[in-house]
Amino acid sequence: MLKEMFKKYPSNAAGLKQVQLGEKIKDSLDEAQIPDGLFEKCEKCNEIIYTEDVVANYYICPNCGNYFRISPRTRISMILDKGSFTEWDTELPVSDPLNFPGYKSKLELMKVVTNLDEAVITGEGRIDDTKVAIGVMASNFLMGSMGKVVGEKITRMIEKATEQRLPVILFCCSGGARMQEGIVSLMQMAKTSQALKKHDDAGLLYVPVLTDPTTGGVMASFAMLGDVILAEPGALIGFAGPRVIEQTIGQRLPEGFQRAEFLLEHGFIDKIVKRNKLKQTLSMLVKS
């Protein structure tokens, strides 16, 4: 305390600023210098984890088992044989049927941020040397919402698979139909379902893999039309969200309602597959 009383301070404002600047520099040097991307935070257990450990564990939290959402290209690299993927139907024209304010600029921003053309990637590749058509939806592109372009890409993929007699694998992840496109987005439910009917009539296999979340119009159409429906552990799967349902019916929902485990128990899906077993499971299905 006495030292503070007799501490010398600069007599002018410039000197005071120099002291403050020096203190800031010292503080910044004292702080740990952590490179960007070195750690990830789990949203479920709030633990800080080495990114290396998350990646090595198939993007699953090693502490609590929570599944991180992953990008389409990461998913493709985990499922398909290395170097076998060929992308289809890139750079389709932007759809904005309602001239929704700010929608086109938002789409352009999403393209830059995600390095994706739209909320789904489609194409062909090989799983253990078996050729398949594959689609992967992107949660980081407007929450994987389904507009005209998404519906068109999925429909074209299914139609090409029917022509080439390929099994279809589709990783579903979506908040539902894209509200900025109105009724046009809802029409994609019928269009994709019709394409799947023709694929089924040709006697070909379709396997949707439901990831977190699979909701709305996507869940009510192609996500639930598979010959074998797989899901990742803990995935939210349903039409309306739990909060909306509770507010509508005025009742509390059962524990775990709309989670993959609940749907498996009630016969809505066929199997829950851990991420590190997905390629093996899909390989078995497409070869059978």
LINSULMO-V514277 format. One record per residue. N is the residue number from 1. RES is the residue in one letter. SS is DSSP state (H for helix, E for strand, C for the rest). OMEGA is omega in degrees with one decimal (* if undefined). Layout:
[[N & RES & SS & OMEGA] [N & RES & SS & OMEGA]]
//
This chain:
[[1 & M & C & 179.3] [2 & L & H & 178.0] [3 & K & H & -179.1] [4 & E & H & -179.1] [5 & M & H & -176.2] [6 & F & C & 180.0] [7 & K & C & -178.9] [8 & K & C & 176.3] [9 & Y & C & 176.5] [10 & P & C & -176.6] [11 & S & C & 179.9] [12 & N & C & -176.4] [13 & A & H & -179.3] [14 & A & H & 179.1] [15 & G & H & 178.9] [16 & L & H & 179.0] [17 & K & H & 179.2] [18 & Q & H & 178.1] [19 & V & H & -179.5] [20 & Q & H & 178.8] [21 & L & H & 178.9] [22 & G & H & 178.9] [23 & E & H & 178.8] [24 & K & H & 179.0] [25 & I & H & 179.6] [26 & K & H & 179.5] [27 & D & H & -178.4] [28 & S & H & 178.1] [29 & L & H & 180.0] [30 & D & H & -178.4] [31 & E & C & 177.1] [32 & A & C & 178.4] [33 & Q & C & -175.6] [34 & I & C & 179.5] [35 & P & C & 176.9] [36 & D & C & 176.0] [37 & G & C & -178.5] [38 & L & C & -178.1] [39 & F & E & 172.0] [40 & E & E & 175.5] [41 & K & E & 177.8] [42 & C & C & -178.3] [43 & E & C & -176.9] [44 & K & C & -177.2] [45 & C & C & 178.2] [46 & N & C & 177.5] [47 & E & C & 174.3] [48 & I & E & -171.9] [49 & I & E & 172.7] [50 & Y & E & 178.3] [51 & T & H & 178.5] [52 & E & H & -179.2] [53 & D & H & 178.6] [54 & V & H & -179.0] [55 & V & H & -179.5] [56 & A & H & -178.6] [57 & N & C & 178.4] [58 & Y & C & 179.7] [59 & Y & C & 175.8] [60 & I & E & -179.8] [61 & C & C & -179.7] [62 & P & C & -179.1] [63 & N & C & -173.2] [64 & C & C & 179.1] [65 & G & C & 178.9] [66 & N & C & -179.8] [67 & Y & E & 173.8] [68 & F & C & 172.7] [69 & R & C & -175.5] [70 & I & C & -177.2] [71 & S & C & 179.5] [72 & P & H & -177.1] [73 & R & H & 174.4] [74 & T & H & 179.0] [75 & R & H & -179.6] [76 & I & H & 179.9] [77 & S & H & 179.5] [78 & M & H & -172.1] [79 & I & H & -174.2] [80 & L & C & 173.9] [81 & D & C & -176.0] [82 & K & C & 176.1] [83 & G & C & -175.2] [84 & S & C & -173.1] [85 & F & C & 172.3] [86 & T & E & -175.9] [87 & E & E & 179.0] [88 & W & E & 166.3] [89 & D & C & 176.6] [90 & T & C & 172.9] [91 & E & C & 171.6] [92 & L & C & -177.7] [93 & P & C & 178.6] [94 & V & C & 177.9] [95 & S & C & 176.3] [96 & D & C & -172.0] [97 & P & C & -177.3] [98 & L & C & -171.0] [99 & N & C & -175.6] [100 & F & C & -176.3] [101 & P & C & 175.3] [102 & G & C & -174.5] [103 & Y & H & -178.7] [104 & K & H & 179.3] [105 & S & H & 177.2] [106 & K & H & 177.4] [107 & L & H & 179.0] [108 & E & H & 177.6] [109 & L & H & 179.9] [110 & M & H & 178.7] [111 & K & H & -179.8] [112 & V & H & -174.9] [113 & V & H & -173.5] [114 & T & H & -174.5] [115 & N & C & 177.7] [116 & L & C & 175.9] [117 & D & C & -178.9] [118 & E & C & -173.3] [119 & A & C & 175.0] [120 & V & E & 170.6] [121 & I & E & 177.4] [122 & T & E & 178.3] [123 & G & E & 178.4] [124 & E & E & 178.3] [125 & G & E & -178.4] [126 & R & E & 172.5] [127 & I & E & -174.9] [128 & D & C & 175.2] [129 & D & C & 173.8] [130 & T & E & -175.5] [131 & K & E & 179.8] [132 & V & E & 165.9] [133 & A & E & -174.6] [134 & I & E & 173.4] [135 & G & E & 178.9] [136 & V & E & 179.9] [137 & M & E & -173.5] [138 & A & C & 179.7] [139 & S & C & -177.1] [140 & N & C & 175.3] [141 & F & C & -177.5] [142 & L & H & 178.7] [143 & M & H & 176.8] [144 & G & H & -176.4] [145 & S & C & -173.8] [146 & M & E & 171.4] [147 & G & C & -176.8] [148 & K & H & -176.7] [149 & V & H & 177.7] [150 & V & H & 178.9] [151 & G & H & 180.0] [152 & E & H & -179.1] [153 & K & H & 179.7] [154 & I & H & 179.1] [155 & T & H & 178.6] [156 & R & H & 178.1] [157 & M & H & -178.5] [158 & I & H & 179.8] [159 & E & H & 177.2] [160 & K & H & 178.6] [161 & A & H & 178.0] [162 & T & H & 178.7] [163 & E & H & -176.3] [164 & Q & H & 179.5] [165 & R & C & 179.3] [166 & L & C & 168.6] [167 & P & E & 179.7] [168 & V & E & 172.3] [169 & I & E & -177.1] [170 & L & E & 176.6] [171 & F & E & -175.3] [172 & C & E & 175.4] [173 & C & E & -171.8] [174 & S & E & 171.9] [175 & G & C & 177.9] [176 & G & C & -179.1] [177 & A & E & -175.7] [178 & R & C & -171.6] [179 & M & H & -178.1] [180 & Q & H & -179.6] [181 & E & H & 172.9] [182 & G & C & -175.2] [183 & I & H & 179.8] [184 & V & H & 179.1] [185 & S & H & 179.5] [186 & L & H & 178.6] [187 & M & H & -180.0] [188 & Q & H & 177.4] [189 & M & H & -179.4] [190 & A & H & -176.4] [191 & K & H & 179.9] [192 & T & H & -179.7] [193 & S & H & 178.7] [194 & Q & H & 177.7] [195 & A & H & 178.4] [196 & L & H & 177.7] [197 & K & H & 178.6] [198 & K & H & 176.9] [199 & H & H & 179.1] [200 & D & H & 178.8] [201 & D & H & 178.6] [202 & A & C & 177.4] [203 & G & C & -176.0] [204 & L & C & -174.5] [205 & L & C & 173.1] [206 & Y & E & -179.5] [207 & V & E & 170.3] [208 & P & E & 175.4] [209 & V & E & -174.0] [210 & L & E & 179.6] [211 & T & E & -173.3] [212 & D & E & -8.7] [213 & P & E & 170.7] [214 & T & E & -171.1] [215 & T & E & 172.2] [216 & G & H & -175.8] [217 & G & H & 177.0] [218 & V & H & 178.1] [219 & M & H & -176.7] [220 & A & C & 178.2] [221 & S & C & -169.4] [222 & F & H & -178.5] [223 & A & H & -175.2] [224 & M & H & -177.5] [225 & L & C & -175.0] [226 & G & C & 170.9] [227 & D & C & 172.3] [228 & V & C & -177.2] [229 & I & C & 178.7] [230 & L & E & 176.5] [231 & A & E & 172.9] [232 & E & C & 179.8] [233 & P & C & 174.0] [234 & G & C & -177.3] [235 & A & C & 173.8] [236 & L & E & -177.1] [237 & I & E & 179.2] [238 & G & E & 179.7] [239 & F & C & 174.5] [240 & A & C & -179.9] [241 & G & C & -178.4] [242 & P & H & -178.8] [243 & R & H & 179.0] [244 & V & H & -179.4] [245 & I & H & -179.9] [246 & E & H & 178.8] [247 & Q & H & -178.2] [248 & T & H & -175.4] [249 & I & H & 178.4] [250 & G & C & -179.8] [251 & Q & C & 174.8] [252 & R & C & 179.6] [253 & L & C & 178.4] [254 & P & C & 178.3] [255 & E & C & 178.4] [256 & G & C & 179.9] [257 & F & C & 179.8] [258 & Q & C & 171.9] [259 & R & E & -174.3] [260 & A & H & -177.5] [261 & E & H & 178.8] [262 & F & H & -179.0] [263 & L & H & 176.6] [264 & L & H & -179.9] [265 & E & H & -177.1] [266 & H & C & 169.7] [267 & G & C & -178.9] [268 & F & C & 177.3] [269 & I & C & -173.7] [270 & D & C & -176.6] [271 & K & E & 170.5] [272 & I & E & -176.2] [273 & V & C & 175.9] [274 & K & C & -172.7] [275 & R & H & -178.5] [276 & N & H & 178.8] [277 & K & H & -173.3] [278 & L & H & -178.2] [279 & K & H & 178.9] [280 & Q & H & -179.4] [281 & T & H & -179.9] [282 & L & H & 177.4] [283 & S & H & 178.9] [284 & M & H & -178.3] [285 & L & H & -175.5] [286 & V & H & 178.5] [287 & K & H & -175.7] [288 & S & C & *]]
//
